[in-house]
Amino acid sequence: MYYECLKYILPFQGARACFLRDIPFSAIYFPVYAHTKLKFADADGHNGPGSLLLSAVIAGVPAAYLVTPADVIKTRLQVAAREGQTTYSGVVDACRKIWREEGGYAFWKGGPARVFRSAPQFGFTLLTYEILQRLFYIDFGGRRPTGSQTKVPVHAGEIRSTNPDHVGGYRLANATFSGMETKFGLFLPKFRTPNQNI
């Protein structure tokens, strides 16, 4: 019975370490990418394919390297130990044993190789995503992604609406969220425009 259960558990070995690696990776990668993309935009605020690729590759360097310890732990947990090799029962156990047997340097093994693999991989992934988003654009949020189009110059005397109902269907969204609050007991934050009375 024990071995029967074990075959279902083993594929998920290292799942915690995956979360420990992937969540910080995303938390580092996407903000760095957004800021780098803004820096490489041209005078009109547009990003071409070259600046998108470069921004994505640059963002991948710190994101991939800084989460290397979690990747080492994940790999140790998921690889079947050979005879005589140390086995690990979980993330904390792996941390303790790696530190005790190999020292702190072991957590950074393979860091540069990880950067050389991950940075270009995520560079081409984000480039493909951005290009496809420009080609098959569906307006979900009322505006295009940053850098996908040039800034439209504001001409003298041009009047632009400040009414929130003109962008993104505010009234429809407000009614939807109100319905969610009453049906599911949620309490969503209330946002007010500067013109509204408090």
C-alpha positions, -999 to 999 in steps of 0.1 A, spaced: 0 0 0 29 24 9 46 19 -25 12 23 -43 7 57 -27 44 67 -33 40 64 -71 14 92 -69 34 114 -46 68 112 -64 58 133 -95 51 162 -71 84 160 -53 100 194 -53 67 213 -60 74 236 -30 109 243 -42 94 251 -77 72 277 -61 101 289 -41 120 294 -73 92 306 -98 74 331 -76 105 352 -69 117 347 -105 85 364 -117 86 390 -90 121 400 -102 117 394 -140 85 413 -149 92 446 -131 128 446 -144 115 439 -179 89 467 -177 114 493 -165 141 482 -190 115 483 -219 107 519 -209 144 528 -209 150 513 -244 119 529 -260 126 554 -287 117 591 -285 81 584 -294 78 557 -267 78 528 -292 97 495 -287 109 477 -318 116 439 -318 153 446 -310 146 466 -279 120 442 -267 144 412 -271 172 431 -253 150 442 -225 137 407 -219 172 391 -220 185 418 -196 156 411 -172 163 374 -173 199 378 -159 192 388 -123 159 369 -122 176 336 -132 207 340 -111 191 352 -78 168 322 -76 196 296 -83 195 283 -47 159 274 -50 166 257 -84 194 237 -68 171 225 -40 144 216 -65 168 196 -87 181 177 -57 146 168 -45 135 157 -80 165 136 -91 165 101 -79 196 95 -56 221 69 -67 235 45 -42 256 63 -17 242 98 -25 224 119 1 186 117 0 163 146 10 129 145 25 119 181 18 130 217 12 142 224 48 160 190 50 177 197 17 188 231 28 203 217 60 221 188 44 235 208 14 248 235 38 263 210 62 279 187 36 289 211 8 287 246 22 270 278 10 288 277 -24 267 246 -34 235 266 -35 250 287 -64 263 258 -85 252 262 -121 241 298 -116 259 311 -147 247 282 -168 212 289 -157 215 325 -167 229 315 -202 199 292 -207 171 312 -190 178 348 -202 177 341 -240 148 317 -235 126 343 -217 139 369 -241 125 351 -271 94 341 -252 85 377 -243 94 390 -277 71 364 -293 43 374 -268 47 411 -275 47 406 -313 17 383 -312 -2 407 -289 4 435 -314 -8 414 -343 -38 398 -327 -47 426 -303 -80 423 -283 -89 453 -263 -95 440 -227 -83 469 -207 -90 500 -228 -54 506 -239 -25 489 -257 6 476 -238 34 500 -231 57 505 -261 34 489 -286 25 522 -303 39 556 -306 27 585 -285 0 606 -302 10 643 -299 -15 664 -281 -25 693 -304 -32 728 -290 -69 732 -281 -76 695 -283 -102 684 -257 -100 650 -242 -126 633 -221 -119 627 -184 -151 608 -179 -142 572 -167 -174 559 -184 -157 565 -218 -128 540 -211 -133 503 -204 -170 503 -196 -169 516 -160 -206 513 -153 -208 477 -165 -178 468 -145 -192 486 -114 -225 467 -117 -206 434 -121 -185 440 -90 -215 451 -70 -232 418 -79 -202 398 -69 -201 415 -35 -238 407 -28 -237 371 -41 -203 360 -27 -199 383 4 -168 400 -10 -159 435 1 -139 451 -27 -120 484 -23 -139 515 -34 -121 539 -57 -132 575 -61 -122 601 -87 -110 634 -74 -143 650 -85 -165 627 -64 -176 637 -29 -163 616 -1 
